[in-house]
Amino acid sequence: MATTEEFTHIMHDWIKVFMRRTGQDFKNFMHESGLSFSQVNTLMRLHFTGEADVTNIAEQLGISNAAASQLVDRLVQMELLVRTEDSMDRRIKRLTLTPAGHDLAEKLVDIRRSWMEKFTTSLTEQQRDNIFIALQTLTDAARNLDD
C-alpha cells in the first residue's frame, strides 16, 4: 500500500506528464492557428459554454474590459466570433462562435481527444479497469473538497 508521500509523488508525476503534453498541444495549436493564449482560451470557453459577454471574458482572463474588448474585436474581424445585442439589455453585447470558430475550437478538442485515445489504447484492459476505478475515486474526492 502506498504511503501518503508516495501517492502525492505519483500524482505530481502524472500531472507533470499530462500538463506537459497538454501544454505542448496547446502551444502547437496556437502557433498553427496564429492565435494568442487569450484568444484560444476565449474560443474554448465559448465552445463549451455557448455564449458570454465582454465582462465575462475579462473576468475569466483577469484583464480589463478594454483589453477584452480589443481581444474580442480581433476575433470578430477574424470571423471566429459574432457579437449580438442582448435581448433584455441592448447595452450588453453577447458573444458566440461562428461556424468557423466552432470548427477551430473543435480542432483543438480533436487533438486532445486523439492523444487520449492513443494513451488509452496503449493500456491493457486490466489497466484501464484499474485506472477507471481510481479516477472515479479521485474525481469524487476532489468534488467533495470543492463542496
C-alpha positions as CSV (number, residue, x, y, z in Angstrom):
1,M,0.0,0.0,0.0
2,A,1.3,3.4,-1.0
3,T,2.2,6.0,1.7
4,T,0.7,9.4,1.5
5,E,4.1,10.7,0.4
6,E,4.3,8.0,-2.4
7,F,0.8,8.8,-3.5
8,T,1.5,12.5,-3.6
9,H,4.7,11.9,-5.6
10,I,3.0,9.7,-8.3
11,M,0.1,12.2,-8.6
12,H,2.7,15.0,-9.1
13,D,4.4,12.9,-11.8
14,W,1.1,12.2,-13.6
15,I,0.1,15.9,-13.5
16,K,3.5,16.9,-14.8
17,V,3.3,14.4,-17.8
18,F,-0.3,15.3,-18.5
19,M,0.3,19.1,-18.3
20,R,3.4,19.0,-20.4
21,R,1.6,17.1,-23.1
22,T,-1.5,19.3,-22.9
23,G,0.6,22.4,-22.9
24,Q,2.6,21.3,-25.9
25,D,-0.6,20.5,-27.9
26,F,-2.0,23.9,-26.8
27,K,1.2,25.7,-27.9
28,N,1.3,23.9,-31.2
29,F,-2.3,24.8,-31.8
30,M,-1.7,28.5,-31.0
31,H,1.3,28.5,-33.4
32,E,-0.6,26.8,-36.3
33,S,-3.8,29.0,-35.8
34,G,-1.9,32.2,-35.3
35,L,-3.9,32.9,-32.1
36,S,-2.8,34.1,-28.7
37,F,-3.3,32.2,-25.5
38,S,-6.1,34.5,-24.5
39,Q,-7.8,34.2,-27.9
40,V,-7.7,30.4,-27.8
41,N,-8.9,30.4,-24.2
42,T,-11.8,32.6,-25.3
43,L,-12.7,30.4,-28.2
44,M,-12.7,27.3,-26.0
45,R,-14.8,29.0,-23.3
46,L,-17.4,29.9,-25.8
47,H,-17.2,26.5,-27.5
48,F,-18.1,24.8,-24.2
49,T,-20.4,27.4,-22.7
50,G,-22.2,28.8,-25.7
51,E,-22.0,32.5,-25.1
52,A,-20.6,35.2,-22.9
53,D,-20.2,39.0,-22.8
54,V,-17.0,41.1,-22.8
55,T,-17.1,41.4,-19.0
56,N,-17.3,37.6,-18.6
57,I,-14.3,37.2,-20.9
58,A,-12.3,39.9,-19.0
59,E,-13.1,38.3,-15.6
60,Q,-12.1,34.9,-16.8
61,L,-8.8,36.1,-18.3
62,G,-8.0,38.5,-15.5
63,I,-7.8,41.5,-17.8
64,S,-9.5,44.8,-18.2
65,N,-12.8,45.2,-20.1
66,A,-10.9,47.4,-22.6
67,A,-8.3,44.7,-23.2
68,A,-11.0,42.0,-23.5
69,S,-12.9,44.3,-25.9
70,Q,-9.8,44.5,-28.1
71,L,-9.3,40.7,-28.0
72,V,-13.0,40.2,-29.0
73,D,-12.7,42.8,-31.8
74,R,-9.8,40.8,-33.3
75,L,-11.7,37.5,-33.1
76,V,-14.8,39.2,-34.7
77,Q,-12.5,40.6,-37.5
78,M,-11.2,37.1,-38.0
79,E,-14.8,35.9,-38.3
80,L,-14.4,33.5,-35.4
81,L,-16.9,35.4,-33.1
82,V,-20.1,37.2,-33.7
83,R,-21.5,40.0,-31.4
84,T,-25.2,40.4,-30.9
85,E,-27.3,42.6,-28.7
86,D,-28.7,41.1,-25.5
87,S,-32.5,40.9,-25.9
88,M,-33.0,42.2,-22.3
89,D,-30.4,45.0,-22.3
90,R,-29.2,46.4,-25.6
91,R,-26.0,47.8,-24.0
92,I,-24.7,44.3,-23.4
93,K,-23.2,42.5,-26.4
94,R,-23.5,38.7,-26.4
95,L,-20.6,36.8,-27.9
96,T,-21.0,33.5,-29.7
97,L,-18.8,31.5,-32.0
98,T,-19.3,31.5,-35.7
99,P,-19.2,28.1,-37.5
100,A,-15.5,28.8,-38.3
101,G,-14.9,29.5,-34.6
102,H,-16.6,26.2,-33.6
103,D,-14.5,24.3,-36.2
104,L,-11.3,25.8,-34.9
105,A,-12.2,25.0,-31.3
106,E,-13.2,21.5,-32.3
107,K,-9.8,21.0,-33.9
108,L,-8.1,21.6,-30.5
109,V,-10.6,19.2,-28.8
110,D,-9.8,16.6,-31.5
111,I,-6.1,17.0,-30.9
112,R,-6.6,16.3,-27.2
113,R,-9.0,13.5,-27.9
114,S,-6.6,11.9,-30.3
115,W,-3.8,11.8,-27.7
116,M,-6.2,10.4,-25.1
117,E,-7.3,7.7,-27.4
118,K,-3.6,6.7,-28.1
119,F,-2.9,6.7,-24.4
120,T,-6.0,4.7,-23.6
121,T,-5.3,2.0,-26.3
122,S,-1.7,1.7,-25.1
123,L,-3.1,0.2,-21.8
124,T,-4.3,-3.3,-21.2
125,E,-8.0,-3.9,-20.4
126,Q,-7.0,-4.6,-16.7
127,Q,-5.0,-1.4,-16.5
128,R,-7.9,0.6,-18.0
129,D,-10.3,-1.0,-15.4
130,N,-8.0,-0.2,-12.5
131,I,-7.4,3.4,-13.7
132,F,-11.1,3.8,-14.2
133,I,-11.9,2.9,-10.6
134,A,-9.0,5.1,-9.4
135,L,-10.0,8.1,-11.4
136,Q,-13.6,7.8,-10.3
137,T,-12.4,7.8,-6.7
138,L,-10.1,10.8,-7.4
139,T,-12.9,12.7,-9.1
140,D,-15.4,12.1,-6.3
141,A,-12.9,13.0,-3.6
142,A,-11.9,16.3,-5.5
143,R,-15.5,17.2,-5.9
144,N,-16.2,16.6,-2.2
145,L,-13.3,19.0,-1.4
146,D,-14.9,21.7,-3.6
147,D,-18.2,21.4,-1.8
